[in-house]
């Protein structure tokens, strides 16, 4: 079972919890047997990839790769997911498939030098395909 995510904010140097978050966290922990050892992981939240990032990826990156590979844009996207975001298939354990990019955050998808889109663009640059960077919006 996948653990739920509980969100909070840091305000004036302190954690600010929403009342419903504390209740939900207590409900979740109450499902454990007494004596259960558990961990709480904390990470900084990043919003899910933006529409501008998605638009650039499909309209520029994938379109140019599809032309180079002489395949459909859908096939190019599937190939890039398989190469640059491989995951284990839940339906066929041991089989590797291309992972979804829909839930990637802005950093994982695009805004970091090791992001999904950056790795794709770097790979193709090394293989002779120039993919122009996105236009800056003022």
C-alpha positions, 0 to 999 in steps of 0.5 A, a space after each residue: 500500500 502506498 503511503 499518503 502524502 501530508 503537506 505543510 508549509 514553513 512560516 516564520 521559521 515554524 511548520 504550519 500544519 492544516 488541521 485536516 492534515 494533522 487529523 489525516 496523519 493521525 488516522 493513517 498512523 492509527 492503522 498501524 499495530 502497537 509497537 510498529 516502527 515507522 518513518 516519516 520522510 520530508 522533502 521539499 515540494 515542487 509543482 508538477 510540470 508546467 503547461 509551458 514545459 509540456 508544450 515545449 517538450 511536445 512541440 519542439 523536442 519530440 517533434 524534432 526527434 520524430 522527424 529525425 527518427 522518421 516515426 510518429 511523435 507518439 512513438 518518439 515520446 515512447 522511445 524517450 520515456 523508455 530510454 530516459 525514464 525507465 521503470 519496472 512494469 507492474 503488470 509484467 515484473 522484470 519488464 522495463 517500460 517507459 515511465 510516465 512524465 505526467 507527474 514529474 515536478 518542474 525540476 525532474 521534468 525540465 528545470 535541472 541539468 539532470 532533468 528528463 528533458 535536459 538529458 534528452 536534449 544533451 543526448 541528441 546534441 551529442 548525436 548531431 540534432 540541435 534542439 533549440 532552447 525554449 523561448 523566454 517569455 517576458 
